[in-house]
Amino acid sequence: MFDVGANVGFYTLLAARCVGKDGFVHCFEPFPENLRTLRQHLELNPCQNVTVHEAAVSDRSGTYRFASGDCPETGKLDEHGDVEVQVIQIDEETSSGRIPYPDVVKIDVEGAESKVLLGARETLLSRQPILLVAIHGSSMLREVQAIIKDFRYEVEVESSKAPGMYEIYARPQKHRPSTMSPLTTDVQRR
C-alpha cells in the first residue's frame, strides 16, 4: 500500500496492521514536523512493514517549495512555501524498482491529487491498484474523477460533512472499454 500524504501516520499505522506481516506500506510525507511525529508513532507502534519516504509526490521529481499551512494537516506544495522539499514521481520510482508496485493507493495531498495521479499514470494503467483519494473542492473533484475514469476505473464519491470535502473510492473497471488509446493497448500487452 502507498500512503501518499501520510501526515503523522494514522492511516499508515492502520494500513500496516491491515496488510499483515506479508504486506508492506510505503508512506510519503515531505513536511519535517509531520515526519518527526510520524516516526514517533512508528516507534510507539513497532511496524516492521513500513518504509517512510521523506518526499512529496507529484507529476515530476525534483525539489519544490512547501507551505506549512495553518496547521500541520494542511501543508501543501506551493511555490511560495516556507520549506524546500524533495518531490518524487510514482512512475519513476516503480519502473526503476526503487519501490514495488502498489495494490492500494491512498492520496490526501491538499489539492495536488491530480498531479499525483498523472505522475502515476503508467503504474495505474498497468497495475490497477485500488484508489482512495481525499478531495478538497468541487473543481478538483471533477478533475480527479476525469483522470481516474480515463485510467479505466469505476469511481464512487462520498461527500464529507465538511463543505467542499469529498472521498473517492476507485476500483478497476470490470469490463474494459473496446476503444483504447495506443498507449493503453501497449501497456496491457506488457
C-alpha positions in Angstrom: 0.0 0.0 0.0 1.1 3.6 -0.7 0.1 6.3 1.8 0.6 9.5 -0.2 0.4 12.5 2.1 0.9 10.4 5.3 0.9 13.4 7.6 1.5 11.9 11.1 0.8 8.3 10.2 -2.7 7.4 11.3 -3.5 5.7 8.0 0.0 4.4 7.8 -0.4 2.6 11.1 -3.9 1.3 10.2 -2.6 0.1 6.8 0.4 -1.6 8.4 -1.9 -3.7 10.5 -4.4 -4.4 7.6 -1.7 -5.6 5.2 -0.4 -8.0 7.8 3.1 -9.4 8.2 3.4 -10.3 4.5 2.2 -6.9 3.2 4.1 -3.6 3.1 3.3 0.1 3.4 5.2 2.9 1.8 4.3 6.2 3.2 5.2 9.6 1.7 5.4 12.8 3.7 7.6 15.8 3.0 7.0 18.1 6.0 9.7 17.9 8.7 7.3 18.5 11.6 4.9 15.7 10.4 7.9 13.4 9.7 9.0 13.7 13.4 5.6 12.8 14.7 5.2 10.1 12.1 8.4 8.5 13.2 7.4 8.8 16.9 4.1 7.0 16.1 6.0 4.2 14.3 8.4 3.8 17.3 5.4 3.6 19.7 3.7 1.1 17.5 6.5 -1.0 16.2 5.9 -1.7 12.5 8.4 -3.9 10.6 6.4 -3.5 7.4 6.6 0.4 6.9 9.0 2.4 4.9 8.9 6.2 5.3 9.8 8.3 2.2 10.7 11.9 3.1 9.2 13.3 -0.1 6.1 14.8 -1.6 4.6 13.0 -4.6 3.7 14.8 -7.8 3.8 14.6 -11.6 7.6 15.3 -11.7 10.5 14.7 -9.4 13.0 17.2 -8.1 12.6 19.8 -5.3 9.8 22.2 -4.7 8.6 24.7 -2.1 6.1 23.5 0.6 3.8 25.7 2.6 3.3 24.5 6.2 -0.3 25.9 6.3 -2.2 27.0 9.4 -1.6 23.6 11.0 0.5 20.5 10.0 -2.5 18.8 8.4 -3.0 21.5 5.8 0.5 21.8 4.4 0.9 21.6 0.6 3.2 22.1 -2.3 3.2 25.8 -3.0 5.7 27.9 -5.0 5.7 30.5 -2.1 6.2 27.9 0.6 8.5 28.3 3.5 10.3 24.9 3.2 12.0 23.2 0.3 11.2 19.5 0.0 12.1 16.6 -2.2 9.4 15.6 -4.7 9.2 12.2 -6.4 7.0 10.7 -9.2 5.5 7.3 -8.6 6.1 6.1 -12.2 9.8 6.8 -11.9 10.0 5.0 -8.5 8.1 1.9 -9.5 9.6 1.5 -13.0 13.2 1.8 -11.6 12.4 -0.8 -8.9 13.1 1.6 -6.0 9.6 0.8 -4.7 7.3 -2.1 -5.6 4.0 -1.6 -7.4 1.1 -1.0 -5.1 -2.2 -2.8 -4.6 -3.8 0.1 -2.8 -3.0 3.8 -3.0 -4.4 6.4 -0.5 -3.9 10.0 -1.6 -4.5 13.1 0.6 -2.3 16.0 -0.6 -4.3 19.2 -0.1 -5.1 20.0 -3.7 -2.3 18.2 -5.7 -4.3 15.0 -6.2 -4.4 15.3 -10.0 -0.6 15.8 -10.2 0.0 12.7 -8.1 -2.3 10.6 -10.4 -0.7 12.0 -13.5 2.7 11.1 -12.2 1.4 7.5 -11.6 -0.2 7.1 -15.0 1.8 4.0 -16.1 1.6 2.4 -12.7 -2.2 2.9 -12.5 -2.8 1.7 -16.1 -0.7 -1.4 -15.8 -1.3 -2.5 -12.2 -4.7 -1.0 -11.5 -4.4 -0.6 -7.7 -7.5 0.4 -5.6 -7.5 4.2 -5.1 -8.7 6.1 -2.0 -8.5 9.8 -2.6 -9.4 12.8 -0.4 -10.5 15.8 -2.4 -10.7 19.4 -1.4 -13.1 21.4 -3.6 -15.6 20.6 -6.3 -13.4 21.7 -9.2 -10.6 19.3 -8.1 -13.3 16.6 -7.7 -14.3 16.9 -11.4 -10.6 17.0 -12.5 -9.7 13.9 -10.4 -12.8 12.0 -11.5 -12.0 12.6 -15.2 -8.4 11.4 -14.7 -9.3 8.3 -12.8 -12.1 7.4 -15.3 -9.6 7.8 -18.1 -7.4 5.3 -16.4 -10.2 2.7 -16.6 -11.6 2.9 -13.1 -15.1 2.9 -11.6 -15.5 5.8 -9.3 -17.6 6.2 -6.2 -17.8 9.6 -4.4 -18.8 10.3 -0.8 -19.5 13.8 0.3 -17.9 14.7 3.6 -19.7 16.6 6.4 -17.4 19.5 5.8 -18.4 21.6 2.8 -16.3 21.0 -0.3 -14.7 17.8 1.0 -15.0 14.5 -0.8 -13.7 11.0 -0.6 -13.2 8.9 -3.7 -13.1 5.2 -3.8 -12.0 3.9 -7.2 -11.5 0.3 -8.4 -10.6 -1.1 -11.8 -13.4 -1.4 -14.3 -14.9 -4.8 -14.6 -15.3 -4.5 -18.3 -12.5 -2.9 -20.3 -13.7 -0.4 -23.0 -13.2 -1.6 -26.5 -11.7 1.7 -27.7 -8.3 2.2 -26.1 -5.5 4.6 -26.9 -2.4 3.1 -28.4 -0.6 3.8 -25.1 -3.2 1.9 -23.1 -3.1 -1.0 -25.5 0.7 -1.1 -25.3 0.6 -1.1 -21.5 -1.8 -4.1 -21.5 0.4 -6.2 -23.7 3.3 -5.9 -21.2 
